[in-house]
Amino acid sequence: MRPRLLEGRASRPAGGHRGARPDRVPEPGLGSGAIGTGRDGLIVRTCHPEAPPRVEYEISEPGRGLAPLLPRLPQWAGDRLDQMERSREGYDAAPPR
């Protein structure tokens, strides 16, 4: 299944945020990784000044360059799952930084 963003169509998170300012709409479910892609210019976030606020996301031209790589990502992660788990355990067991 291809995400809507990779098909060049705008997407928006489900749910409304009544009473929120359009430029301050919370981004539930997006997480810091997705927000970071916006900062990196891979995703374009468009706020529409409506009530309730509407925010849409679309992939940018540089972001479209990632599309050929995404189908291989699950295999890459699966091949490294044990290694990543060991790294997480070591990181979590280390004294606070």
C-alpha positions as CSV (number, residue, x, y, z in Angstrom):
1,M,0.0,0.0,0.0
2,R,1.4,3.4,-1.0
3,P,0.9,6.3,1.4
4,R,-1.2,9.1,-0.1
5,L,1.8,11.5,0.2
6,L,3.9,9.4,-2.2
7,E,1.1,9.5,-4.7
8,G,1.4,13.3,-4.7
9,R,-1.9,13.8,-3.0
10,A,-2.3,16.0,0.1
11,S,-3.1,14.2,3.4
12,R,-4.2,15.3,6.8
13,P,-4.4,13.6,10.2
14,A,-7.7,12.3,11.3
15,G,-9.8,14.2,13.8
16,G,-10.6,17.8,14.3
17,H,-9.1,20.2,16.8
18,R,-11.9,22.6,17.7
19,G,-10.9,25.9,19.1
20,A,-7.3,25.5,18.2
21,R,-5.4,28.1,16.1
22,P,-4.6,26.9,12.6
23,D,-0.9,27.6,13.0
24,R,-0.8,25.7,16.3
25,V,-2.8,22.6,15.5
26,P,-1.4,19.7,17.5
27,E,0.0,16.8,15.5
28,P,-1.1,13.7,17.2
29,G,0.3,10.5,15.8
30,L,3.0,12.3,13.7
31,G,5.8,12.1,16.2
32,S,9.0,14.0,16.2
33,G,10.3,12.0,13.1
34,A,7.5,13.2,10.9
35,I,7.8,16.7,12.2
36,G,11.5,16.6,11.5
37,T,10.9,15.7,7.9
38,G,9.0,19.0,7.6
39,R,11.9,20.8,9.0
40,D,14.1,19.0,6.5
41,G,11.9,20.1,3.6
42,L,10.7,16.6,2.8
43,I,7.1,17.2,3.7
44,V,5.1,20.5,3.2
45,R,2.6,21.4,5.9
46,T,-0.2,23.7,4.9
47,C,-2.4,25.3,7.5
48,H,-5.8,26.5,6.3
49,P,-7.4,29.3,8.5
50,E,-10.8,27.6,8.9
51,A,-13.0,26.6,11.8
52,P,-12.2,23.9,12.7
53,P,-8.6,24.3,11.7
54,R,-7.5,22.1,8.8
55,V,-3.9,21.1,8.2
56,E,-2.7,19.2,5.1
57,Y,0.6,17.5,4.4
58,E,2.1,16.7,1.1
59,I,5.5,15.4,0.0
60,S,7.9,17.9,-1.4
61,E,9.9,17.5,-4.6
62,P,13.0,16.5,-2.6
63,G,10.8,14.1,-0.6
64,R,9.6,12.3,-3.7
65,G,13.2,11.2,-4.3
66,L,12.8,8.9,-1.3
67,A,9.9,7.0,-2.9
68,P,12.1,4.3,-4.7
69,L,13.9,3.6,-1.4
70,L,10.8,3.1,0.8
71,P,9.8,-0.4,-0.4
72,R,13.2,-1.7,0.7
73,L,13.1,-0.2,4.2
74,P,11.1,-3.0,5.9
75,Q,13.7,-5.6,4.7
76,W,16.6,-3.4,5.8
77,A,15.1,-3.0,9.2
78,G,14.2,-6.7,9.5
79,D,17.8,-7.7,8.7
80,R,19.0,-5.5,11.5
81,L,16.4,-6.0,14.1
82,D,18.5,-8.1,16.5
83,Q,21.4,-5.7,16.2
84,M,19.0,-2.7,16.9
85,E,17.5,-4.5,19.9
86,R,21.0,-5.1,21.4
87,S,21.9,-1.5,20.9
88,R,18.7,-0.3,22.6
89,E,19.3,-2.6,25.6
90,G,22.9,-1.3,25.9
91,Y,21.7,2.3,25.6
92,D,19.0,1.8,28.2
93,A,21.3,0.0,30.6
94,A,24.0,2.8,30.4
95,P,24.2,5.4,33.2
96,P,22.3,8.6,32.5
97,R,24.1,11.0,30.2
